[in-house]
Amino acid sequence: MYERLHILIIDDDAVDRMQLRRAFKGMGASCSEAEDCASALILLKRQSFDCVFIDYVLPDGDGLNLVSEIRALGVAYPLIVLTGQGDEQKAVQFMKAGASDYMTKANLTPSSLGQVLRSALRVYQAEEATRQAIQNLRDSEERYRLVIEGSNDGIWDWDFQTGRTFLNDRFLEIVGLTSLNFGGKIVDFYQLIIPEDRLRVRKAFKLHFKYRVECAIEFRLQRPDGQVRFCLCRGQSLYDEQDKLVRMTGILSDISERKWFESERDKLLENERQARQEAQNANRMKDEFLATVSHELRTPLNAIQGWTQLLQQKRLHGDAITKALDTIERSAHMQNQLIEDLLDVSRIVAGKMRLQIVPIALHHIIEQTLESIAPAATAKSITLVCQLSRSHRPMVGDVDRLQQVVWNLLSNAIKFTPTGGEVLVNLDFTVDNAVITVKDNGQGIPSEFLPLVFERFRQLDGSKTRQYGGLGLGLAIVRHLVELHGGTVEVASDGIGTGSTFTIHLPLPQP
């Protein structure tokens, strides 16, 4: 995935450099190394890199100044700062100085490095797309200016006494006619104008004659060869001594090129806007996800640490010890589940998720999952209602992954269903598919969020004070596992307060 990436590691600690080098080598990337600021700047002036990892403590200078010096060289690619535990405030200063992201050395793993590197490169690519779009826009406007300055206009003269017109060769060239096949009257010219534009052109001329305002009107005309051209017609009326209109003279400009450039400019502007929005969304989603991961991992860890300290201090007795051990076990399981979800997503992104296909009984898989999740439903007084049909045709699949799919859907339904609610689980079979339905009468999903439900890291409530926990990975994992089985998953909801229905279609083997 990173075979073409060249990464610079700036760190005076040989052990830390070796750890980073091994991790990047495992990703297929190549590395260069520097032990101090001076050697790093020499390397950066000599060659280009795709990303730079910088230790914030260096022997010959302040890492903060190094980031500023690197940016001053015109380096735009990502700079990622490596900090010690508890140096988050220092890391914020690096970000203000131009760093793209930061990591604590205590949390360095190949997986975390890959995630940070991937995120930084995605933001950088979006920013590069924005810069390119702006440059393309400038180039487009310069080309447009040159076209306009070098263009030739057609000249026309309309004699009101005879009703005839004089047209120069350029005018005839624009409209695709010659002096031999043009009737010479203004009505002949009107016939070339696209019907949808004729009324507007007539009104412009009438206003000009009545109020003597400037006459300048854009319209489309169709040449005899079928070409449609955009034109700008400008004219000025001439009056005799009795203030009688005698003639009108003007120019006809072929503005088709300008219109094309304007269209291209609008596309570039839209591309630039989308690129900027994608960069902002990537930054926001990264910040929200990191904050969520930190919170979700810290919560069970705090519980484990708190109860462990009480046990070590021998301040608990009898049932309190049992409660402490239960809480520690539950918190450890919660933390393990979060880590497993992150690992699953990592496998999905890397394309390394594999299925162990064996003969299965789908109703049995659902029954086992219902038994496992029943305590969670009981704790909220939620009724689990199930209706499971049995297939007379053999099925194959990955037992553990299908249990994970059903578990994720049920736990999601229980999480968002209020106390005393109801969750319905149905298994049915059509000619071609096994159909699993999980329906709840809980919170529901607004229509604008439905297309995003199965995306990674997406949650309806992404605020810091959100009511429900989790990383927003469960439904994304569900979709990927179902698709690996050749199936589809859909969600339906009539909005907030109406509950949700998730439907899975798994293909049956054909006889």
For each residue, the residues with C-beta under 8 A, 3 or more apart:
1: 27 28 350
2: 5 24 27 28 29 117
3: 28 29
4: 50
5: 2 24 27 28 29 30 50 51 117
6: 29 30 31 32 47 48 49 50
7: 24 29 30 31 32 49 50 51 52 53 117
8: 31 32 33 34 40 43 44 49 51 52 53
9: 17 20 21 31 32 33 34 52 53
10: 33 34 35 36 37 40 52 53 54 55 58 66
11: 16 17 20 33 35 53 54 55 58 82
12: 35 36 55 57 58 59
13: 16 17 55
14: 17 18
15: 18 19
16: 11 13 19 20 55 82 105
17: 9 11 13 14 20 21 33
18: 14 15 21 22
19: 15 16 22 23 108
20: 9 11 16 17 23 24 31 53 108 113
21: 9 17 18 24 25 31 33
22: 18 19 25 26
23: 19 20 26 27 108 109 110 113 114
24: 2 5 7 20 21 27 29 30 31 113
25: 21 22 28 29 31
26: 22 23 110
27: 1 2 5 23 24 110 113 114 117
28: 1 2 3 5 25
29: 2 3 5 6 7 24 25 50
30: 5 6 7 24
31: 6 7 8 9 20 21 24 25
32: 6 7 8 9 43 47 49
33: 8 9 10 11 17 21
34: 8 9 10 39 40 43
35: 10 11 12 39 59
36: 10 12 39 40 58 59 60 61
37: 10 40 41 58 60 61 63 65 66 69
38: 41 42 60 61
39: 34 35 36 42 43
40: 8 10 34 36 37 43 44 54 66 70
41: 37 38 44 45 66 69 70 73
42: 38 39 45 46
43: 8 32 34 39 40 46 47
44: 8 40 41 47 49 52 70 73 75
45: 41 42 73
46: 42 43
47: 6 32 43 44
48: 6 77
49: 6 7 8 32 44 52 77
50: 4 5 6 7 29 77 78 121
51: 5 7 8 77 78 79 80 117 120 121
52: 7 8 9 10 44 49 70 75 77 78 79 80
53: 7 8 9 10 11 20 80 81 82
54: 10 11 40 58 63 66 67 79 80 81 82 99
55: 10 11 12 13 16 58 63 81 82
56: 63 64 81 82 83 87 90 91 94
57: 12 63 84
58: 10 11 12 36 37 54 55 61 62 63 66
59: 12 35 36
60: 36 37 38
61: 36 37 38 58 65 66
62: 58 65 66
63: 37 54 55 56 57 58 66 67 81 94
64: 56 67 68 90 93 94 97
65: 37 61 62 68 69
66: 10 37 40 41 54 58 61 62 63 69 70
67: 54 63 64 70 71 79 81 94 97 98 99
68: 64 65 71 72 97 98
69: 37 41 65 66 72 73
70: 40 41 44 52 66 67 73 75 79 98
71: 67 68 74 75 79 97 98
72: 68 69
73: 41 44 45 69 70
74: 71
75: 44 52 70 71 79
76: 124 127 128
77: 48 49 50 51 52 124
78: 50 51 52 100 101 117 120 121 123 124
79: 51 52 54 67 70 71 75 98 99 100
80: 51 52 53 54 99 100 101 102 103 116 117 120
81: 53 54 55 56 63 67 91 94 95 99 101 102 103
82: 11 16 53 54 55 56 102 103 104 105 108
83: 56 87 88 90 91 94 102 103 104 105
84: 57 87 104 105 106
85: 104 105 106
86:
87: 56 83 84 90 91 104
88: 83 91 92 104
89: 92 93
90: 56 64 83 87 93 94
91: 56 81 83 87 88 94 95 99 102
92: 88 89 95 96
93: 64 89 90 96 97
94: 56 63 64 67 81 83 90 91 97 98 99 102
95: 81 91 92 99 101 102
96: 92 93
97: 64 67 68 71 93 94
98: 67 68 70 71 79 94
99: 54 67 79 80 81 91 94 95 102
100: 78 79 80 120 123 124
101: 78 80 81 95 116 119 120 286
102: 80 81 82 83 91 94 95 99
103: 80 81 82 83 107 108 112 113 116
104: 82 83 84 85 87 88 107 108
105: 16 82 83 84 85 108
106: 84 85
107: 103 104 112
108: 19 20 23 82 103 104 105 112 113
109: 23 112 113
110: 23 26 27 113 114
111: 114 115 342 343 346
112: 103 107 108 109 115 116
113: 20 23 24 27 103 108 109 110 116 117
114: 23 27 110 111 117 118 346
115: 111 112 118 119 346
116: 80 101 103 112 113 119 120
117: 2 5 7 27 51 78 80 113 114 120 121
118: 114 115 121 122 349
119: 101 115 116 122 123 282 286
120: 51 78 80 100 101 116 117 123 124
121: 50 51 78 117 118 124 125
122: 118 119 125 126 282
123: 78 100 119 120 126 127 279 282 283 286
124: 76 77 78 100 120 121 127 128
125: 121 122 128 129
126: 122 123 129 130 275 276 278 279 282
127: 76 123 124 130 131 275 279
128: 76 124 125 131 132
129: 125 126 132 133 271 275 278
130: 126 127 133 134 272 275 276 279
131: 127 128 134 135
132: 128 129 135 136
133: 129 130 136 137 268 269 271 272 275
134: 130 131 137 138 272
135: 131 132 138 139
136: 132 133 139 140 268
137: 133 134 140 141 265 268 269 272
138: 134 135 141 142
139: 135 136 142 143
140: 136 137 143 144 261 264 265 268
141: 137 138 144 145 261 265
142: 138 139 145 146
143: 139 140 146 147 261
144: 140 141 147 148 257 258 261 262 265
145: 141 142 148 149
146: 142 143 149 150
147: 143 144 150 151 257 258 261
148: 144 145 151 258
149: 145 146
150: 146 147
151: 147 148 253 254 257
152: 170
153: 170 251 252 253
154: 167 168 170 171 172 173 174 175 251 252 253 254
155: 167 168 170 171 249 250 251 252
156: 165 166 167 168 171 235 249 250 251 252
157: 165 166 167 247 248 249
158: 165 186 235 247 248 249
159: 162 163 164 165 166 246 247
160: 163 245 246 247 248
161: 246 247
162: 159
163: 159 160 185 186
164: 159 184 185
165: 156 157 158 159 184 185 186 189
166: 156 157 159
167: 154 155 156 157 171 172 179 182
168: 154 155 156 171 172
169: 172 173
170: 152 153 154 155 173 174
171: 154 155 156 167 168 174 175 252
172: 154 167 168 169 175 176 177 178 179 182
173: 154 169 170 176
174: 154 170 171 229 231 252 254
175: 154 171 172 182 189 192 221 223 229 252
176: 172 173 223 224 225 227
177: 172 181 182 223 224
178: 172 181 182
179: 167 172 182
180:
181: 177 178 224
182: 167 172 175 177 178 179 188
183: 187 188
184: 164 165 188
185: 163 164 165 188 189
186: 158 163 165 189 190
187: 183 190 191
188: 182 183 184 185 191 192
189: 165 175 185 186 192 193
190: 186 187 193 198 201 202
191: 187 188
192: 175 188 189 221 222 223
193: 189 190 197 198 201 219 220 221
194: 197 198 219 220 221 222 228
195: 198
196: 220
197: 193 194 200 201 219 220
198: 190 193 194 195 201 202
199: 202 203
200: 197 203 204 217 219
201: 190 193 197 198 204 205 217 219 233
202: 190 198 199 205 206
203: 199 200 206 207
204: 200 201 207 208 215 216 217
205: 201 202 208 209 215 217
206: 202 203 209 210
207: 203 204 210 211 213
208: 204 205 211 212 213 214 215 235 237
209: 205 206 212 237 245
210: 206 207
211: 207 208
212: 208 209 237
213: 207 208
214: 208 234
215: 204 205 208 233 234 235 236 237 250
216: 204 232 233 234
217: 200 201 204 205 232 233
218: 230 231 232 233 255
219: 193 194 197 200 201 230 231 233
220: 193 194 196 197 228 229 230 231
221: 175 192 193 194 228 229 231
222: 192 194 226 227 228 229
223: 175 176 177 192 226 227 228 229
224: 176 177 181
225: 176
226: 222 223
227: 176 222 223
228: 194 220 221 222 223
229: 174 175 220 221 222 223 254 256
230: 218 219 220 254 255 256 258 259
231: 174 218 219 220 221 252 253 254 255 256
232: 216 217 218 252 253 255
233: 201 215 216 217 218 219 250 251 252 253
234: 214 215 216 250 251 253
235: 156 158 208 215 248 249 250 251
236: 215 248 249 250
237: 208 209 212 215 245 247 248
238: 245 246 247 248 249
239: 243 244 245 246
240: 243 244 246
241:
242:
243: 239 240
244: 239 240
245: 160 209 237 238 239 248
246: 159 160 161 238 239 240
247: 157 158 159 160 161 237 238
248: 157 158 160 235 236 237 238 245
249: 155 156 157 158 235 236 238
250: 155 156 215 233 234 235 236
251: 153 154 155 156 233 234 235
252: 153 154 155 156 171 174 175 231 232 233
253: 151 153 154 231 232 233 234
254: 151 154 174 229 230 231 257
255: 218 230 231 232 258 259
256: 229 230 231 259 260
257: 144 147 151 254 260 261
258: 144 147 148 230 255 261 262
259: 230 255 256 262 263
260: 256 257 263 264
261: 140 141 143 144 147 257 258 264 265
262: 144 258 259 265 266
263: 259 260 266 267
264: 140 260 261 267 268
265: 137 140 141 144 261 262 268 269
266: 262 263 269 270
267: 263 264 270 271
268: 133 136 137 140 264 265 271 272
269: 133 137 265 266 272 273
270: 266 267 273 274
271: 129 133 267 268 274 275
272: 130 133 134 137 268 269 275 276
273: 269 270 276 277
274: 270 271 277 278
275: 126 127 129 130 133 271 272 278 279
276: 126 130 272 273 279 280
277: 273 274 280 281
278: 126 129 274 275 281 282
279: 123 126 127 130 275 276 282 283
280: 276 277 283 284
281: 277 278 284 285
282: 119 122 123 126 278 279 285 286
283: 123 279 280 286 287
284: 280 281 287 288
285: 281 282 288 289 457
286: 101 119 123 282 283 289 290
287: 283 284 290 291
288: 284 285 291 292 457 462
289: 285 286 292 293 457 471 472
290: 286 287 293 294
291: 287 288 294 295 464
292: 288 289 295 296 457 459 462 471 472
293: 289 290 296 297 338 342 471
294: 290 291 297 298
295: 291 292 298 299
296: 292 293 299 338 469 470 471
297: 293 294 300 301 335 338
298: 294 295 301 302
299: 295 296 302 303 331 334 469
300: 297 303 304 330 331 332 334 335 338
301: 297 298 304 305 331 335
302: 298 299 305 306
303: 299 300 306 307 327 328 331
304: 300 301 307 308 328 331 332 335
305: 301 302 308 309
306: 302 303 309 310
307: 303 304 310 311 324 325 327 328
308: 304 305 311 312 328
309: 305 306 312 313
310: 306 307 313 315 316 324
311: 307 308 314 316 321 324
312: 308 309
313: 309 310
314: 311
315: 310
316: 310 311 320 321 324
317: 320 321
318: 321 322
319: 322 323
320: 316 317 323 324
321: 311 316 317 318 324 325
322: 318 319 325 326
323: 319 320 326 327
324: 307 310 311 316 320 321 327 328
325: 307 321 322 328 329
326: 322 323 329 330
327: 303 307 323 324 330 331
328: 303 304 307 308 324 325 331 332
329: 325 326 332 333
330: 300 326 327 333 334
331: 299 300 301 303 304 327 328 334 335
332: 300 304 328 329 335 336
333: 329 330 336 337
334: 299 300 330 331 337 338
335: 297 300 301 304 331 332 338 339
336: 332 333 339 340
337: 333 334 340 341
338: 293 296 297 300 334 335 341 342 471
339: 335 336 342 343
340: 336 337 343 344
341: 337 338 344 345 471 473 474 477
342: 111 293 338 339 345 346 471 473
343: 111 339 340 346 347
344: 340 341 347 348 353 473 477
345: 341 342 348 349 456 473 476 477
346: 111 114 115 342 343 349 350
347: 343 344 350 352 353
348: 344 345 351 353 476 477 480
349: 118 345 346
350: 1 346 347
351: 348
352: 347
353: 344 347 348 480 481 484
354:
355: 397 398 401 484 485
356: 398 399 400 401
357: 396 397 398
358: 396 397 398 399
359: 394 395 396
360: 364 365 395 396 397 399 402
361: 364 365 390 395
362: 365 366 391 395 397 402 427 434 436 506
363: 366 367 388 389 390 391 427
364: 360 361 367 368
365: 360 361 362 368 369 399 402 403 406
366: 362 363 369 370 386 388 406 425 427 436
367: 363 364 370 371 386 388
368: 364 365 371 372 403
369: 365 366 372 373 403 406 407 410
370: 366 367 373 374 384 386 410 425
371: 367 368 374
372: 368 369 407
373: 369 370 376 377 384 407 410 411 414
374: 370 371 377 378 384
375: 378 379
376: 373 379 380 411 414
377: 373 374 380 382 383 384 414 423
378: 374 375 381 382
379: 375 376
380: 376 377 414 417 418 419 420 421
381: 378 419 420
382: 377 378 414 417 419 420 421 422 423
383: 377 421 422 423
384: 370 373 374 377 410 423 425
385: 422 423 424 425
386: 366 367 370 424 425 426 427
387: 424 425 426 427
388: 363 366 367 425 426 427
389: 363 427 428 429
390: 361 363
391: 362 363 394 395 429 434 508
392:
393: 429 508 509 511
394: 359 391 509
395: 359 360 361 362 391 434 506 508 509
396: 357 358 359 360 509
397: 355 357 358 360 362 401 402 485 506
398: 355 356 357 358 401 402 481 485
399: 356 358 360 365 402 403
400: 356 403 404
401: 355 356 397 398 404 405 481 484 485
402: 360 362 365 397 398 399 405 406 481 485
403: 365 368 369 399 400 406 407
404: 400 401 407 408 477 481
405: 401 402 408 409 478 481 482 504
406: 365 366 369 402 403 409 410 436 438
407: 369 372 373 403 404 410 411
408: 404 405 411 412 474 475 477 478
409: 405 406 412 413 436 438 478 502 504
410: 369 370 373 384 406 407 413 414 423 425 438
411: 373 376 407 408 414 415 474
412: 408 409 415 416 474 475 502
413: 409 410 416 417 423 438 439 440 442 500 502
414: 373 376 377 380 382 410 411 417 423 440
415: 411 412 468 470
416: 412 413 440 442 443 468 500
417: 380 382 413 414 421 422 423 440 441 442 443 499
418: 380 421 442 443
419: 380 381 382
420: 380 381 382
421: 380 382 383 417 418 440 441 442
422: 382 383 385 417 440 441
423: 377 382 383 384 385 410 413 414 417 438 439 440
424: 385 386 387 437 438 439 440
425: 366 370 384 385 386 387 388 410 436 437 438
426: 386 387 388 435 436 437 439
427: 362 363 366 386 387 388 389 434 435 436 437
428: 389 434 435 437
429: 389 391 393 433 434 435 508
430: 433 435
431: 508
432: 507 508 510
433: 429 430 487 505 506 507 508
434: 362 391 395 427 428 429 505 506 508
435: 426 427 428 429 430 503 504 505 506
436: 362 366 406 409 425 426 427 503 504 506
437: 424 425 426 427 428 501 502 503 504
438: 406 409 410 413 423 424 425 501 502
439: 413 423 424 426 499 500 501 502
440: 413 414 416 417 421 422 423 424 499 500 501
441: 417 421 422 499
442: 413 416 417 418 421 499 500
443: 416 417 418 460 496 497 499 500
444: 493 494 495 496 497 498 499 500
445: 449 450 453 460 491 493 495 496 500
446: 449 450 460 493 495 496
447: 450 493 495
448: 451
449: 445 446 452 453 458 460
450: 445 446 447 453 491 492 493
451: 448
452: 449 455 458
453: 445 449 450 458 475 491
454: 458 475 476 478 479 489 491
455: 452 458 476
456: 345 472 473 476
457: 285 288 289 292 471 472 473 476
458: 449 452 453 454 455 472 476
459: 292 462 466 468 470 472
460: 443 445 446 449
461: 466 467 468
462: 288 292 459 466 472
463: 466
464: 291
465:
466: 459 461 462 463 469
467: 461
468: 415 416 459 461
469: 296 299 466
470: 296 415 459 473 474
471: 289 292 293 296 338 341 342 457
472: 289 292 456 457 458 459 462 475 476
473: 341 342 344 345 456 457 470 476 477
474: 341 408 411 412 470 477 478
475: 408 412 453 454 472 478 479
476: 345 348 454 455 456 457 458 472 473 479 480
477: 341 344 345 348 404 408 473 474 480 481
478: 405 408 409 454 474 475 481 482 489 502
479: 454 475 476 482 483 489
480: 348 353 476 477 483 484
481: 353 398 401 402 404 405 477 478 484 485
482: 405 478 479 485 487 488 489 504 506
483: 479 480 486 487 488 489
484: 353 355 401 480 481
485: 355 397 398 401 402 481 482 506 507
486: 483 506 507
487: 433 482 483 504 505 506 507
488: 482 483 504 505
489: 454 478 479 482 483 502 503 504 505
490: 502 503
491: 445 450 453 454 500 501 502 503
492: 450 500 501 503
493: 444 445 446 447 450 498 499 500 501
494: 444 498
495: 444 445 446 447 498
496: 443 444 445 446
497: 443 444
498: 444 493 494 495
499: 417 439 440 441 442 443 444 493
500: 413 416 439 440 442 443 444 445 491 492 493
501: 437 438 439 440 491 492 493
502: 409 412 413 437 438 439 478 489 490 491
503: 435 436 437 489 490 491 492
504: 405 409 435 436 437 482 487 488 489
505: 433 434 435 487 488 489
506: 362 395 397 433 434 435 436 482 485 486 487
507: 432 433 485 486 487
508: 391 393 395 429 431 432 433 434
509: 393 394 395 396
510: 432
511: 393
